[in-house]
Amino acid sequence: TDRGEPRLPGAAAAAAVAAGIAGPFGAGVEAILEKMESGAQELKKLWNALEDLRNENISLRRCLFNSGVVSATDFDIEQHRVRFQWFLERHPAGMTANTATT
């Protein structure tokens, strides 16, 4: 099934090699095309794993909200805090944790 994963030229390139269109570059091109195809397969696996994690996240959030363990608002607030902390870790000179409270 198509899960919306990005398309890479690996399959088309491999088909060109199979059809004998490797041209004058021979085995070097074939090796590159095989690596591209392998990379495309790995990317597809990662894309599928990401989609599985998204679905699991949605399921867990629904369970938390429906059971009353946490409200959607409290979750959104905590998610904002986590994202802000992530930003500060990657851009330490730009802001401090106290910036939001001053």
Phi, psi and omega in degrees: 000148178276115181257017178084013182292153181294151180263134177240155183285002185305313182295318179293321179294319178296323178295323178296319178296316180298328180277359178082026182260025182292339176076198186285353183276343172060229189297328180298317178294319179299319180295319179295317180294324176296320178294322177297317179295318178298317177297321178296321179294318178295319178297320179297319177299315179296319179298317179294320178296320177298317179297320177297318178295322177298315180295320177296319178300314179298316181297314181295319178298316179299318178299315179297315182292314183293329179277349180082009180296321179213147177272160179299323180295314178298322179295315180299320179297314180293322177297321177297318179299317180296316179296320179296317178297319177302316179297315181299323180294330182267342181225065187294334182279341186284319185211167172239166179298332181282348181302321183288339184258353182264000000 
